Amino acid sequence: MNDKNELNDIILNKDTNSNSNKKIVLAVATLGVILIIVVMLMNSLSSGGTDNLPQAVLPQEPQREVPQAQEEPLFEEVVVIEEETSSDADLALIAQKA
C-alpha cells in the first residue's frame, strides 16, 4: 500500500519541496538577468560622452636658458660735495627755523 501511495505522489506531483526550490532558483535567475540588462543600459547611456574621463597632462619642460642678470649695481656711486663751514650765526638761524 505504501508503494501505491508513492506512485500516486509521483503521478500527482505532490512533492512540494522541489517546486518551491525551482521557483526560488527561477526568481533569482530572473532578477539576475534584469540586473545585468539595467547595468548594460546605464553603461551605454553614460558612455556617450567622454568629458568626465581623466585627461593626461604633460609636465612643463624646464627652461633651458637662464635669464642673465642685468648689470644694475645695487649701489650707485654718489658724488660727495663738501659744504663750506658755516658760522655760528647760520647755525642759530637754522635752529630757529626748525
N, CA, C and O atoms as a Tinker XYZ file with bonds, in Angstrom:
   392  protein
     1  N      0.824000   -1.183000    0.000000    73     2
     2  CA     0.000000    0.000000    0.000000    64     1     3
     3  C      0.878000    1.261000    0.000000    63     2     4     5
     4  O      0.536000    2.288000   -0.587000    81     3
     5  N      2.002000    1.139000    0.672000    73     3     6
     6  CA     2.930000    2.246000    0.724000    64     5     7
     7  C      3.485000    2.533000   -0.673000    63     6     8     9
     8  O      3.700000    3.688000   -1.041000    81     7
     9  N      3.714000    1.457000   -1.453000    73     7    10
    10  CA     4.198000    1.642000   -2.814000    64     9    11
    11  C      3.173000    2.358000   -3.669000    63    10    12    13
    12  O      3.522000    3.153000   -4.542000    81    11
    13  N      1.901000    2.072000   -3.412000    73    11    14
    14  CA     0.834000    2.698000   -4.178000    64    13    15
    15  C      0.763000    4.194000   -3.877000    63    14    16    17
    16  O      0.522000    4.999000   -4.776000    81    15
    17  N      0.972000    4.563000   -2.622000    73    15    18
    18  CA     0.947000    5.985000   -2.246000    64    17    19
    19  C      2.114000    6.745000   -2.897000    63    18    20    21
    20  O      1.964000    7.885000   -3.338000    81    19
    21  N      3.265000    6.092000   -2.945000    73    19    22
    22  CA     4.406000    6.744000   -3.578000    64    21    23
    23  C      4.165000    6.917000   -5.071000    63    22    24    25
    24  O      4.523000    7.943000   -5.650000    81    23
    25  N      3.565000    5.927000   -5.680000    73    23    26
    26  CA     3.251000    6.010000   -7.101000    64    25    27
    27  C      2.252000    7.131000   -7.370000    63    26    28    29
    28  O      2.392000    7.869000   -8.345000    81    27
    29  N      1.265000    7.257000   -6.524000    73    27    30
    30  CA     0.282000    8.332000   -6.661000    64    29    31
    31  C      0.926000    9.707000   -6.454000    63    30    32    33
    32  O      0.578000   10.668000   -7.141000    81    31
    33  N      1.857000    9.797000   -5.514000    73    31    34
    34  CA     2.551000   11.071000   -5.280000    64    33    35
    35  C      3.365000   11.479000   -6.511000    63    34    36    37
    36  O      3.409000   12.652000   -6.882000    81    35
    37  N      3.998000   10.500000   -7.127000    73    35    38
    38  CA     4.792000   10.802000   -8.308000    64    37    39
    39  C      3.888000   11.227000   -9.461000    63    38    40    41
    40  O      4.192000   12.175000  -10.184000    81    39
    41  N      2.797000   10.531000   -9.621000    73    39    42
    42  CA     1.877000   10.834000  -10.712000    64    41    43
    43  C      1.214000   12.194000  -10.494000    63    42    44    45
    44  O      1.099000   12.977000  -11.437000    81    43
    45  N      0.782000   12.486000   -9.279000    73    43    46
    46  CA     0.102000   13.740000   -8.982000    64    45    47
    47  C      1.081000   14.891000   -8.741000    63    46    48    49
    48  O      0.685000   16.050000   -8.621000    81    47
    49  N      2.355000   14.546000   -8.674000    73    47    50
    50  CA     3.404000   15.556000   -8.474000    64    49    51
    51  C      3.158000   16.353000   -7.197000    63    50    52    53
    52  O      3.101000   17.583000   -7.210000    81    51
    53  N      3.011000   15.611000   -6.084000    73    51    54
    54  CA     2.733000   16.241000   -4.806000    64    53    55
    55  C      3.997000   16.652000   -4.062000    63    54    56    57
    56  O      3.917000   17.146000   -2.937000    81    55
    57  N      5.139000   16.461000   -4.660000    73    55    58
    58  CA     6.395000   16.811000   -3.990000    64    57    59
    59  C      6.574000   18.332000   -4.058000    63    58    60    61
    60  O      7.019000   18.863000   -5.075000    81    59
    61  N      6.230000   19.020000   -2.983000    73    59    62
    62  CA     6.239000   20.491000   -2.974000    64    61    63
    63  C      7.622000   21.069000   -2.742000    63    62    64    65
    64  O      7.861000   22.221000   -3.106000    81    63
    65  N      8.539000   20.325000   -2.154000    73    63    66
    66  CA     9.885000   20.858000   -1.877000    64    65    67
    67  C     10.623000   21.185000   -3.169000    63    66    68    69
    68  O     11.257000   22.237000   -3.257000    81    67
    69  N     10.561000   20.333000   -4.152000    73    67    70
    70  CA    11.271000   20.590000   -5.395000    64    69    71
    71  C     10.635000   21.745000   -6.164000    63    70    72    73
    72  O     11.336000   22.497000   -6.842000    81    71
    73  N      9.304000   21.895000   -6.064000    73    71    74
    74  CA     8.627000   23.007000   -6.740000    64    73    75
    75  C      9.027000   24.346000   -6.143000    63    74    76    77
    76  O      9.276000   25.307000   -6.871000    81    75
    77  N      9.088000   24.408000   -4.819000    73    75    78
    78  CA     9.456000   25.685000   -4.192000    64    77    79
    79  C     10.908000   26.019000   -4.491000    63    78    80    81
    80  O     11.236000   27.189000   -4.692000    81    79
    81  N     11.787000   25.023000   -4.525000    73    79    82
    82  CA    13.195000   25.277000   -4.859000    64    81    83
    83  C     13.327000   25.760000   -6.295000    63    82    84    85
    84  O     14.118000   26.658000   -6.581000    81    83
    85  N     12.562000   25.171000   -7.189000    73    83    86
    86  CA    12.618000   25.585000   -8.591000    64    85    87
    87  C     12.133000   27.017000   -8.751000    63    86    88    89
    88  O     12.692000   27.780000   -9.539000    81    87
    89  N     11.100000   27.384000   -8.009000    73    87    90
    90  CA    10.567000   28.749000   -8.093000    64    89    91
    91  C     11.587000   29.762000   -7.576000    63    90    92    93
    92  O     11.745000   30.835000   -8.156000    81    91
    93  N     12.269000   29.429000   -6.501000    73    91    94
    94  CA    13.265000   30.333000   -5.926000    64    93    95
    95  C     14.432000   30.512000   -6.898000    63    94    96    97
    96  O     14.889000   31.633000   -7.123000    81    95
    97  N     14.908000   29.416000   -7.468000    73    95    98
    98  CA    16.027000   29.499000   -8.410000    64    97    99
    99  C     15.618000   30.285000   -9.648000    63    98   100   101
   100  O     16.403000   31.080000  -10.165000    81    99
   101  N     14.399000   30.069000  -10.126000    73    99   102
   102  CA    13.910000   30.802000  -11.290000    64   101   103
   103  C     13.777000   32.294000  -10.988000    63   102   104   105
   104  O     14.106000   33.117000  -11.842000    81   103
   105  N     13.309000   32.659000   -9.810000    73   103   106
   106  CA    13.175000   34.069000   -9.426000    64   105   107
   107  C     14.540000   34.739000   -9.324000    63   106   108   109
   108  O     14.710000   35.872000   -9.776000    81   107
   109  N     15.514000   34.048000   -8.734000    73   107   110
   110  CA    16.857000   34.614000   -8.594000    64   109   111
   111  C     17.493000   34.797000   -9.969000    63   110   112   113
   112  O     18.135000   35.817000  -10.220000    81   111
   113  N     17.324000   33.826000  -10.856000    73   111   114
   114  CA    17.888000   33.930000  -12.198000    64   113   115
   115  C     17.239000   35.079000  -12.967000    63   114   116   117
   116  O     17.923000   35.804000  -13.690000    81   115
   117  N     15.932000   35.247000  -12.817000    73   115   118
   118  CA    15.234000   36.348000  -13.493000    64   117   119
   119  C     15.729000   37.699000  -12.988000    63   118   120   121
   120  O     15.976000   38.604000  -13.785000    81   119
   121  N     15.874000   37.843000  -11.681000    73   119   122
   122  CA    16.388000   39.099000  -11.114000    64   121   123
   123  C     17.824000   39.367000  -11.572000    63   122   124   125
   124  O     18.192000   40.515000  -11.821000    81   123
   125  N     18.623000   38.328000  -11.680000    73   123   126
   126  CA    19.989000   38.489000  -12.162000    64   125   127
   127  C     20.037000   38.981000  -13.591000    63   126   128   129
   128  O     20.836000   39.857000  -13.922000    81   127
   129  N     19.181000   38.421000  -14.448000    73   127   130
   130  CA    19.138000   38.849000  -15.848000    64   129   131
   131  C     18.661000   40.299000  -15.948000    63   130   132   133
   132  O     19.197000   41.078000  -16.735000    81   131
   133  N     17.661000   40.656000  -15.156000    73   131   134
   134  CA    17.159000   42.040000  -15.161000    64   133   135
   135  C     18.256000   42.995000  -14.690000    63   134   136   137
   136  O     18.420000   44.074000  -15.259000    81   135
   137  N     19.003000   42.612000  -13.665000    73   135   138
   138  CA    20.087000   43.458000  -13.162000    64   137   139
   139  C     21.165000   43.654000  -14.230000    63   138   140   141
   140  O     21.663000   44.765000  -14.412000    81   139
   141  N     21.521000   42.599000  -14.924000    73   139   142
   142  CA    22.536000   42.708000  -15.986000    64   141   143
   143  C     22.051000   43.625000  -17.096000    63   142   144   145
   144  O     22.832000   44.426000  -17.610000    81   143
   145  N     20.793000   43.530000  -17.478000    73   143   146
   146  CA    20.238000   44.388000  -18.534000    64   145   147
   147  C     20.252000   45.851000  -18.099000    63   146   148   149
   148  O     20.605000   46.730000  -18.886000    81   147
   149  N     19.870000   46.115000  -16.846000    73   147   150
   150  CA    19.856000   47.505000  -16.349000    64   149   151
   151  C     21.273000   48.075000  -16.331000    63   150   152   153
   152  O     21.474000   49.226000  -16.717000    81   151
   153  N     22.246000   47.300000  -15.895000    73   151   154
   154  CA    23.635000   47.784000  -15.844000    64   153   155
   155  C     24.144000   48.073000  -17.245000    63   154   156   157
   156  O     24.830000   49.072000  -17.462000    81   155
   157  N     23.819000   47.214000  -18.192000    73   155   158
   158  CA    24.260000   47.448000  -19.572000    64   157   159
   159  C     23.615000   48.699000  -20.151000    63   158   160   161
   160  O     24.275000   49.457000  -20.863000    81   159
   161  N     22.349000   48.926000  -19.861000    73   159   162
   162  CA    21.687000   50.141000  -20.351000    64   161   163
   163  C     22.285000   51.394000  -19.738000    63   162   164   165
   164  O     22.521000   52.375000  -20.443000    81   163
   165  N     22.535000   51.375000  -18.434000    73   163   166
   166  CA    23.115000   52.549000  -17.772000    64   165   167
   167  C     24.525000   52.819000  -18.309000    63   166   168   169
   168  O     24.920000   53.972000  -18.476000    81   167
   169  N     25.263000   51.768000  -18.573000    73   167   170
   170  CA    26.617000   51.947000  -19.094000    64   169   171
   171  C     26.576000   52.532000  -20.504000    63   170   172   173
   172  O     27.384000   53.400000  -20.835000    81   171
   173  N     25.660000   52.075000  -21.321000    73   171   174
   174  CA    25.584000   52.599000  -22.687000    64   173   175
   175  C     25.086000   54.045000  -22.703000    63   174   176   177
   176  O     25.486000   54.820000  -23.572000    81   175
   177  N     24.229000   54.417000  -21.768000    73   175   178
   178  CA    23.740000   55.796000  -21.719000    64   177   179
   179  C     24.821000   56.751000  -21.221000    63   178   180   181
   180  O     24.939000   57.868000  -21.724000    81   179
   181  N     25.600000   56.325000  -20.249000    73   179   182
   182  CA    26.601000   57.222000  -19.672000    64   181   183
   183  C     27.889000   57.249000  -20.478000    63   182   184   185
   184  O     28.679000   58.178000  -20.309000    81   183
   185  N     28.140000   56.279000  -21.342000    73   183   186
   186  CA    29.388000   56.269000  -22.096000    64   185   187
   187  C     29.316000   57.109000  -23.362000    63   186   188   189
   188  O     30.277000   57.132000  -24.132000    81   187
   189  N     28.214000   57.795000  -23.597000    73   187   190
   190  CA    28.081000   58.633000  -24.786000    64   189   191
   191  C     29.054000   59.788000  -24.773000    63   190   192   193
   192  O     29.546000   60.171000  -25.834000    81   191
   193  N     29.353000   60.358000  -23.627000    73   191   194
   194  CA    30.280000   61.485000  -23.529000    64   193   195
   195  C     31.546000   61.069000  -22.836000    63   194   196   197
   196  O     31.519000   60.280000  -21.892000    81   195
   197  N     32.661000   61.600000  -23.302000    73   195   198
   198  CA    33.943000   61.291000  -22.674000    64   197   199
   199  C     34.469000   62.512000  -21.938000    63   198   200   201
   200  O     35.675000   62.625000  -21.718000    81   199
   201  N     33.591000   63.423000  -21.555000    73   199   202
   202  CA    34.029000   64.648000  -20.892000    64   201   203
   203  C     34.557000   64.378000  -19.492000    63   202   204   205
   204  O     35.488000   65.049000  -19.047000    81   203
   205  N     33.991000   63.423000  -18.800000    73   203   206
   206  CA    34.375000   63.221000  -17.417000    64   205   207
   207  C     35.469000   62.167000  -17.260000    63   206   208   209
   208  O     35.684000   61.664000  -16.157000    81   207
   209  N     36.159000   61.829000  -18.342000    73   207   210
   210  CA    37.291000   60.924000  -18.239000    64   209   211
   211  C     38.538000   61.720000  -17.882000    63   210   212   213
   212  O     38.665000   62.876000  -18.287000    81   211
   213  N     39.457000   61.126000  -17.131000    73   211   214
   214  CA    40.669000   61.880000  -16.774000    64   213   215
   215  C     41.528000   62.147000  -18.002000    63   214   216   217
   216  O     41.677000   61.287000  -18.871000    81   215
   217  N     42.078000   63.327000  -18.060000    73   215   218
   218  CA    42.906000   63.738000  -19.189000    64   217   219
   219  C     44.369000   63.722000  -18.757000    63   218   220   221
   220  O     44.698000   64.132000  -17.644000    81   219
   221  N     45.235000   63.254000  -19.629000    73   219   222
   222  CA    46.665000   63.221000  -19.334000    64   221   223
   223  C     47.253000   64.603000  -19.607000    63   222   224   225
   224  O     47.028000   65.188000  -20.666000    81   223
   225  N     48.005000   65.110000  -18.642000    73   223   226
   226  CA    48.633000   66.416000  -18.779000    64   225   227
   227  C     50.137000   66.218000  -18.640000    63   226   228   229
   228  O     50.616000   65.671000  -17.646000    81   227
   229  N     50.876000   66.674000  -19.657000    73   227   230
   230  CA    52.324000   66.548000  -19.615000    64   229   231
   231  C     52.912000   67.656000  -18.742000    63   230   232   233
   232  O     52.425000   68.786000  -18.769000    81   231
   233  N     53.949000   67.345000  -17.973000    73   231   234
   234  CA    54.568000   68.389000  -17.153000    64   233   235
   235  C     55.311000   69.381000  -18.030000    63   234   236   237
   236  O     55.760000   69.049000  -19.127000    81   235
   237  N     55.432000   70.587000  -17.536000    73   235   238
   238  CA    56.125000   71.619000  -18.294000    64   237   239
   239  C     57.610000   71.288000  -18.360000    63   238   240   241
   240  O     58.197000   70.772000  -17.409000    81   239
   241  N     58.202000   71.602000  -19.515000    73   239   242
   242  CA    59.629000   71.371000  -19.666000    64   241   243
   243  C     60.393000   72.460000  -18.918000    63   242   244   245
   244  O     59.987000   73.622000  -18.919000    81   243
   245  N     61.486000   72.086000  -18.289000    73   243   246
   246  CA    62.263000   73.110000  -17.577000    64   245   247
   247  C     62.905000   74.070000  -18.570000    63   246   248   249
   248  O     63.265000   73.689000  -19.684000    81   247
   249  N     63.037000   75.306000  -18.147000    73   247   250
   250  CA    63.634000   76.310000  -19.019000    64   249   251
   251  C     65.120000   76.023000  -19.169000    63   250   252   253
   252  O     65.833000   75.816000  -18.187000    81   251
   253  N     65.563000   76.015000  -20.402000    73   251   254
   254  CA    66.961000   75.711000  -20.652000    64   253   255
   255  C     67.821000   76.965000  -20.600000    63   254   256   257
   256  O     69.004000   76.889000  -20.267000    81   255
   257  N     67.255000   78.097000  -20.920000    73   255   258
   258  CA    68.004000   79.341000  -20.874000    64   257   259
   259  C     67.797000   80.000000  -19.520000    63   258   260   261
   260  O     66.670000   80.207000  -19.070000    81   259
   261  N     68.909000   80.321000  -18.889000    73   259   262
   262  CA    68.837000   81.020000  -17.621000    64   261   263
   263  C     68.915000   82.507000  -17.939000    63   262   264   265
   264  O     69.891000   82.964000  -18.534000    81   263
   265  N     67.901000   83.260000  -17.550000    73   263   266
   266  CA    67.972000   84.693000  -17.865000    64   265   267
   267  C     69.153000   85.333000  -17.139000    63   266   268   269
   268  O     69.336000   85.163000  -15.933000    81   267
   269  N     69.949000   86.076000  -17.912000    73   267   270
   270  CA    71.122000   86.709000  -17.325000    64   269   271
   271  C     70.705000   87.974000  -16.606000    63   270   272   273
   272  O     69.848000   88.731000  -17.060000    81   271
   273  N     71.334000   88.168000  -15.482000    73   271   274
   274  CA    71.005000   89.337000  -14.677000    64   273   275
   275  C     71.481000   90.597000  -15.386000    63   274   276   277
   276  O     72.575000   90.647000  -15.948000    81   275
   277  N     70.638000   91.596000  -15.343000    73   275   278
   278  CA    71.027000   92.866000  -15.944000    64   277   279
   279  C     72.076000   93.513000  -15.052000    63   278   280   281
   280  O     72.087000   93.331000  -13.835000    81   279
   281  N     72.940000   94.261000  -15.683000    73   279   282
   282  CA    74.025000   94.844000  -14.923000    64   281   283
   283  C     73.589000   96.150000  -14.299000    63   282   284   285
   284  O     73.954000   97.234000  -14.753000    81   283
   285  N     72.806000   96.021000  -13.256000    73   283   286
   286  CA    72.398000   97.184000  -12.473000    64   285   287
   287  C     72.969000   97.000000  -11.072000    63   286   288   289
   288  O     72.525000   96.127000  -10.326000    81   287
   289  N     73.926000   97.801000  -10.727000    73   287   290
   290  CA    74.514000   97.629000   -9.395000    64   289   291
   291  C     73.508000   98.013000   -8.316000    63   290   292   293
   292  O     72.640000   98.863000   -8.516000    81   291
   293  N     73.650000   97.379000   -7.203000    73   291   294
   294  CA    72.754000   97.684000   -6.093000    64   293   295
   295  C     73.031000   99.073000   -5.523000    63   294   296   297
   296  O     72.121000   99.780000   -5.091000    81   295
   297  N     74.277000   99.436000   -5.534000    73   295   298
   298  CA    74.634000  100.742000   -5.003000    64   297   299
   299  C     75.317000  101.549000   -6.090000    63   298   300   301
   300  O     76.226000  101.066000   -6.765000    81   299
   301  N     74.873000  102.762000   -6.246000    73   299   302
   302  CA    75.497000  103.644000   -7.231000    64   301   303
   303  C     76.454000  104.603000   -6.512000    63   302   304   305
   304  O     76.270000  104.940000   -5.343000    81   303
   305  N     77.450000  105.014000   -7.235000    73   303   306
   306  CA    78.391000  105.952000   -6.650000    64   305   307
   307  C     77.761000  107.342000   -6.625000    63   306   308   309
   308  O     77.148000  107.789000   -7.595000    81   307
   309  N     77.924000  107.978000   -5.538000    73   307   310
   310  CA    77.374000  109.323000   -5.353000    64   309   311
   311  C     78.541000  110.287000   -5.144000    63   310   312   313
   312  O     79.491000  110.007000   -4.413000    81   311
   313  N     78.430000  111.410000   -5.806000    73   311   314
   314  CA    79.472000  112.423000   -5.673000    64   313   315
   315  C     79.277000  113.157000   -4.352000    63   314   316   317
   316  O     78.188000  113.648000   -4.055000    81   315
   317  N     80.319000  113.222000   -3.587000    73   315   318
   318  CA    80.250000  113.874000   -2.279000    64   317   319
   319  C     80.641000  115.340000   -2.460000    63   318   320   321
   320  O     81.716000  115.665000   -2.964000    81   319
   321  N     79.741000  116.199000   -2.036000    73   319   322
   322  CA    80.001000  117.633000   -2.124000    64   321   323
   323  C     80.248000  118.137000   -0.709000    63   322   324   325
   324  O     79.409000  117.993000    0.180000    81   323
   325  N     81.404000  118.721000   -0.528000    73   323   326
   326  CA    81.719000  119.229000    0.805000    64   325   327
   327  C     81.141000  120.624000    0.950000    63   326   328   329
   328  O     81.290000  121.471000    0.070000    81   327
   329  N     80.486000  120.846000    2.067000    73   327   330
   330  CA    79.916000  122.158000    2.319000    64   329   331
   331  C     80.950000  123.051000    2.985000    63   330   332   333
   332  O     81.883000  122.602000    3.650000    81   331
   333  N     80.736000  124.291000    2.776000    73   331   334
   334  CA    81.633000  125.237000    3.435000    64   333   335
   335  C     81.264000  125.305000    4.903000    63   334   336   337
   336  O     80.104000  125.133000    5.276000    81   335
   337  N     82.223000  125.548000    5.693000    73   335   338
   338  CA    81.940000  125.638000    7.123000    64   337   339
   339  C     81.091000  126.866000    7.374000    63   338   340   341
   340  O     81.376000  127.958000    6.884000    81   339
   341  N     80.069000  126.665000    8.130000    73   339   342
   342  CA    79.176000  127.782000    8.399000    64   341   343
   343  C     79.489000  128.396000    9.745000    63   342   344   345
   344  O     80.092000  127.788000   10.629000    81   343
   345  N     79.071000  129.569000    9.843000    73   343   346
   346  CA    79.341000  130.297000   11.084000    64   345   347
   347  C     78.287000  129.949000   12.127000    63   346   348   349
   348  O     77.275000  129.317000   11.824000    81   347
   349  N     78.538000  130.359000   13.319000    73   347   350
   350  CA    77.598000  130.089000   14.411000    64   349   351
   351  C     76.294000  130.822000   14.192000    63   350   352   353
   352  O     75.249000  130.362000   14.653000    81   351
   353  N     76.322000  131.918000   13.520000    73   351   354
   354  CA    75.119000  132.690000   13.273000    64   353   355
   355  C     74.201000  131.929000   12.337000    63   354   356   357
   356  O     72.984000  131.933000   12.521000    81   355
   357  N     74.775000  131.271000   11.328000    73   355   358
   358  CA    73.957000  130.479000   10.392000    64   357   359
   359  C     73.336000  129.291000   11.106000    63   358   360   361
   360  O     72.188000  128.934000   10.837000    81   359
   361  N     74.081000  128.679000   12.009000    73   359   362
   362  CA    73.552000  127.517000   12.746000    64   361   363
   363  C     72.423000  127.955000   13.667000    63   362   364   365
   364  O     71.437000  127.231000   13.806000    81   363
   365  N     72.534000  129.084000   14.282000    73   363   366
   366  CA    71.476000  129.583000   15.160000    64   365   367
   367  C     70.246000  129.909000   14.341000    63   366   368   369
   368  O     69.124000  129.659000   14.782000    81   367
   369  N     70.437000  130.458000   13.162000    73   367   370
   370  CA    69.315000  130.779000   12.277000    64   369   371
   371  C     68.584000  129.504000   11.847000    63   370   372   373
   372  O     67.354000  129.474000   11.817000    81   371
   373  N     69.322000  128.474000   11.522000    73   371   374
   374  CA    68.728000  127.200000   11.106000    64   373   375
   375  C     67.977000  126.582000   12.286000    63   374   376   377
   376  O     66.893000  126.028000   12.105000    81   375
   377  N     68.532000  126.672000   13.466000    73   375   378
   378  CA    67.882000  126.107000   14.642000    64   377   379
   379  C     66.584000  126.828000   14.966000    63   378   380   381
   380  O     65.646000  126.202000   15.461000    81   379
   381  N     66.504000  128.120000   14.702000    73   379   382
   382  CA    65.290000  128.873000   14.973000    64   381   383
   383  C     64.195000  128.504000   13.974000    63   382   384   385
   384  O     63.015000  128.481000   14.322000    81   383
   385  N     64.584000  128.221000   12.753000    73   383   386
   386  CA    63.590000  127.851000   11.730000    64   385   387
   387  C     62.967000  126.484000   12.025000    63   386   388   389
   388  O     61.798000  126.257000   11.710000    81   387
   389  N     63.699000  125.618000   12.595000    73   387   390
   390  CA    63.206000  124.270000   12.855000    64   389   391
   391  C     62.344000  124.312000   14.047000    63   390   392
   392  O     61.811000  123.283000   14.460000    81   391
